[in-house]
């Protein structure tokens, strides 16, 4: 059995039955048989209808999902409801994209050898999808894996994070209620730690969708079955630059949101802030005042802005990283522990460049501030780590904005916004150590599609 507890106070919510190796084998065989029977494939209009019905069903349970996200994952209720709204929109987007996707004509008759032929491509489901998800967006991340699979016609088996399986289980129930025949969408709740790798590397898997740590993701990519595609979404140590021309009246609020949203447990959370030395003191004073005012506590309360970390072990780890920096002389603003899992937000001023908080993803309510004199130095520092995901710059100088946008080593550069901005239809991808492949509803649909060319003589 899998025990599920509230992130904030560790009280038990429920227990779920777990799956053993025999159950996993049965799930794969069910998916294989459905894929092998082309007569069982759902037509596009059927998939569209299921997705539309699913979106309506999730919308009806918006408040329930918000509370569930807050309880099992610890995300403040206000943000949990926003996550639910995004999930609803993502489901509808997957249906919408089916209206515009299609094959293309391949020119023939361009040489004597190709004369008298017509050629075109059609799109088919790539095959069985194995999806492994993370805890920090327990509903919307699942939607980003399941909705594209439903839209493209792929059988999918999804393993939610062990700490936050309930949103996934409830969503799959609604998928079946929306009209999805049994077997096309299945959950996998492994009973031991050896099964997830067996799940990801099964030779019947055609596409692996993985959201989690770089260590696990890159290992799985090295051992998946030959020919299988994969998409890996890891994390970053997101850099944000404050140019000397930035308007301090407009930047503190978005930076605080980007750094402390979901207690910093976001793969593109603001972590490294490079501020021009002429603005350093005033920015730190304003930032400190706003961070001090953040309401920290029970995530199910509507006024809470920062909730807990996912486990006590994660809170211990983040505390240890902060202690490492402060023991080296780093000035700390804020901080402290409210409960077993809840840390007060911290700001660290100029921690050592080789400290864990400067080089590794904190995944906690911590931001680090470093001064700079020249914009080139800030860009070089921002680009100095092997991770590369989303970055940002605040400036009122158009030349500086466009120059930084070109030079920052990132998959996406936000100008006058924080690093954690995302919409569900845009490409979302880490470079280098931070990931492989491209996420986002339409991009995942593309990854889950096999294109077949037909040549008619």
N, C-alpha and C positions, 0 to 999 in steps of 0.2 A: 504494500500500500504506500501511496505517496501522501505525506502529510503537508497541507498547505496552511501557512500561518500569515497573520497580518505583519507587514514589514515594520510598522511603527511600534507595536507593543508585544509582538511575537505570540499573540493569542491565536489558538487554532481556529481556522475557518472551517475546514472539512478535510476529509481523506478521499483520495481517488484510487481506484484499482489500477495497478501498474501492469505493464506488458512484459512477458518473458520472451525468450528466443522463439518459441513455438508461435506465439501470437504475432511476432514480427514477420515470421515466414508466411503465416496465413494472410497477413495484410498485403505483402508483396505479391502473393499468388492471386489474390483478388484483383489487385491493380493490373497485373499482367494479363489476366484473362479478359478484363474489360478492354484493355488496349488492343489485344489481338483480335477482338471481334468488332470489325468496322461497323457492323450493323448496330452495335450498341453505342457508337459515338453520338453525342448530342449535336444537333444541328445548331448553327449560329443563333438562330432566333430563339431556340430553347435556352441556350446559355445566357442570352441577353435577358430573357424573361426571368430566369433564376436570379441573376445579379440584381435586376430591378426590385424583385420581391425581397431579396436579402437586404438590400439597402433600406427598404421600408421597415422590415422587421427590426433591424438594428436601431433605426430611428425611434421606433416605438419603445425600445428599451434603453434609450440614451442615458437616462438617469441611473438605471441599474448598472450599465457598463461603467459609467463614471465612478460610482461607488466601489465597484469591484476592482477597477484599476487602482483606486486609492488604497483599498484594503490590502490587496495582495502585492502590489508593486510599490506603494508608498508615494505615488505621485499626488501632489495636492489636487483636491477635487476640481478646482477651477480649470487646471491644466488637463486633468483627466477627461473632463467634458469636452474640451477642445480636441483632445486625441480622438474621442468618439466621433465628433463631427468630421474630423479628417478621415476617419475610417469609412464613414458613410459616403463621403465624397469620393474616396478612392474606389469603392465598390462600383459606384455609378460611372466613374471614369473608365474602368475596365470594360463596362458594357458599351460606353460611347466609342471607345477606340476600335471596337469590332466593326463599327459602321464605316470606317475609313481604311482599315488594313486590307491588303490584297496583294496578289502577285503582279508581275510586270511582263510585258512582251519583250522577248529577246529577238533582236533583229536577225533576220535570215535573208538570203538572196544577195548578200554583200560580196560573195565570191561565187564562181561557178560551182564549187563543191557544195555550197549551202543553198543553191537555188531549189525552188520547188518545195520549200519547207516552211512551216510556221512553228514558232516556239514561244512558250510562255511558262510562267512559274505559278505554282499554287502553294499555299501555306498549310502545313500539317502540324499537329502536336508533336513535340520532340520526343515524348515518351513519358515514363514515370518520373515524377518530381519528388525528390527527398528534400524537405525543408527543415532547417534547424534554426530556431529563433532565439531571441534574447529577452531579458526581463524588463528592459527599461521602457518599452512601449508595447505592453502585452497584448493589446488589441490591434493597433495600427500596423505593427510589424507583421503580424499574422495575416492581416488583410493584404499587405504588399506581397506576400507569398502565395496566398490562396486565391485571391481574386484574379491575378493573371493566369494561374493554372486553370481555373474554371473557364475563363474567357477563351483560352487557347485550346481547351479540350484535353488537357493533360490529367491523368490520374495523379493525385498528390497525397503524400503521407507527410504529416507535419509533426515535428517534435517541439513543443513549446519549452521555454525555460522551466526547470524543475521548481523554481521558486514562484513562478507566475503562470500556472497552466490553466487557470479557471476561465479567463477570457477566451482562450482558444477553444476550450471544450464547449463553452456556451455558444461561440460563434459557429462551430461545426454543427451543433444542434439546429441552429437557425438556418444553416445552409441546407440541411435536409428538409426542414420545414418549408423552405422556399421552393422545393421541388427537385432537388438534386437526388438522383437515384443512389442507392446504397453502393458503397465501394469506391466511388470516384474521389471522395474526400475523406481521409481517415486520420485520426490522431494516433500518436505513438508516445506513450509515457513509460520509458524504460525502467525496469526494476533494478538494474545495476549499471555501473559506469562503463562496462565493456560493450554494451549494446549500441550506444550511439555511433561508434566508429563502424561497427558491423552494418548498421543502418545506412550510413553515408557511403560506404564502399561496396554495397551490394551490386553485383554485375547487372541487375535489372534497372538500376538507376540511370536515367539519361541526363538528368540535370540536378545538380546539388545547389541549393540555395542556403548559404550559411551566414548568419549574423552573430558575431561573437568575437572572441579574442584572436589576435593575430597568430599566437602560438598554435592554437587549435586549428584555425582556418588553414594556415599554410601547410600544416601536417596533413590535414584531410585532402588538400589538393594534391599532395604528393602520392597519395595512396588510393585515390578514386579509380574506378575501373577505366581502362583505356577507351577513349572516345566520348566519355561523359563530359558534358560542359559543366562549368560551375561559376557561381558568382559569390564572392567573399566580401562582406562588409565588416571591417574592423574599426579601429579608432584612430584618433589623432591627438595632438597636443596643440590645439588650435591657437594660432597666433593672430593678434589684433593690433594694428598700428594706429596710434593717435598722432596725426601730423600736427605741426605747429599752427596750422590754420584752422584746426577743428573748433567747432562751437561747443564749449563745455556745457552750455545750457541744454543741448539736444542729445548728448551722447551717453550721459551717465545711466539713464534709465534703460536703454537697450543693452548696454554692456552688462549691467547687473542682471538683466533678464537672461542674456546669453550665457552668463557665467554660473548662475545659481538656479536656473530652471531645472526642476527635478533633482535638486541637490547636486547639480553638476554631472549627473549620470546620463550623459548624452555624448555620443561619439564625436560630435563637432562642438562641444561646449567650449566657451571662451576660457582659455587657461593662461596663455602668455600674453600680457598686455605691454606693448612697447610704447611709451609716451614721451613726447619731446620734452627735453629738460626744462624748457621755458614754461611748460604747463604742469610739470610734475607735482608740485606742492598743492596747487589748487585742485587738480584732478584727484589726488589721493584724498584730500579733505572731503571733497564732494562724494567720492566713491565710498569712503568709510562711513559717512553719515547715512547714505542710502542703504548700505549693507547692514549697518547697525539697526536700521528700522525694519528690516525684513522680519515678517512674522513666521516663526519657526515652531513646528509642533505636529499635532495630529493631522494627517493629510485628508481626513474625511470632513474636516471643518472648512466651510467656504472661505474663511478669512486667512487660512494658512497659505503662505507663499513658498516655504521650503519645508519639505518633509524629511523622512529618514533615508538612510542608505538601506540597501536591500537586505543586508545581514549584519550581525554584530562583527563578524570577521572583516567585512569591508570597512566598517567604522574604525576598527582597530588599525587596519592597514593605513587608512588616510591619516589618522592621528600620528602614526609612526613616521610617515613621510613629512608631516609638518614638523614634528620634533626633530627630525634629522636636519631640516633647514634652519630651525631656530637655534639648535645647538651650535651651528656654524656662524651665528651672529645675525641671522636674518630677523628683521623686525616683523612682528606679527600684529595685525589688527583684527580684533574680533576673535572668534574661535571659542572652544570649550565644548563640553559634551552635555547634552540634555537627557539622553537616555541611552539604552543599550545600543541603539542603532542611529540615534539622531545627533548630528554635530551642528553647532552653530557655524554660520558661514565665516570663512577666514579670508584675509588678504595678506599676502606675503610680499614684502618690499625687497626687491633685489636679492632673491635667494641665489646661492652659487649656481653658476651655469651648468655644473655637473651634478647638482642635486636631483633627486628623483622627481621633485615637483617641477623641475625645469626641463627634464628630458623624457619623462614617461607620462602616460595619460593618467591623471589623478582619479578621474571618475568620482569626484566628491566635491563638496561645496568650498572650493579653494580657487582663487585666482592669484596670479603672480604679476607684479608690476616691475618693469625695468625701464630706466631712463635711456634716452639716446640723444645724440647731438645732430647726426646727419641721417637722412632718410635711407641712404645706402646701407648704413650700419644696421638699421632696423630690419630692412629687407633681408640682409645677409643672415641676421640672427633668426628671423622667421623661417628661413630656408635651411637651417643648419641641422635639422634632425632627419632621420630616415623616414619618418611618417610624413604624409602629405595628403590632406583631405580638404577641408574648407578653411579659408582665411579671410581677413577683413581689414579695411582701412577706413578711418574717419578723416575726412579732409574737405576743405572748401576750395581747394586748388585743383582745377580740372587737369592740368598737366601732371601733377603728382598722382592724382587718382588713376589716370590712364596708364602712366608709367608703372605704378605699383601693380595694377591689374595684370600687366604683361609679365612682370618680373617675379611676382610671388609664385612659388612652386606649390600649386594647389590645383585640385580638380575644379574648384569654384572660388571666386573672389567676390566678397560682398563689399560694396562701396557705400559707406554711411549706413551700415547695418551690422549687426553682430554675426558671428561665425555660425550660429546655430539656426539661421534662417533656412527653411525648406518648404517647398510645396510638393505635393505628392505626384505631380505629373512632370516635374523637372528631373533631369538626370542627377543621380546621387551616387558618387563613386569616390573611393579612396585610391590614390596613386601610391606606387612603391609599396612600403610595408602596410599601408593603410587599407589595401583591398585589391580586388580583381573583378573585372566586369563592371556593369553599370546597373544600378537600381533605379527605382521610379516605375510607376505602374506601366506606362507604354514601353519602357526599355526592358523591363522584365518580361513583358509579353513577347517582345522580339527575341529575347534569349530562350524562351520556352517554345519557340517555333522552329520547325525544320522546313526549309524551302525546297520544293521539288520542281525540277524543270521537265516539261513535256515537249517533245519534238514530234511534229506530225508531218509526214512526207506525203 
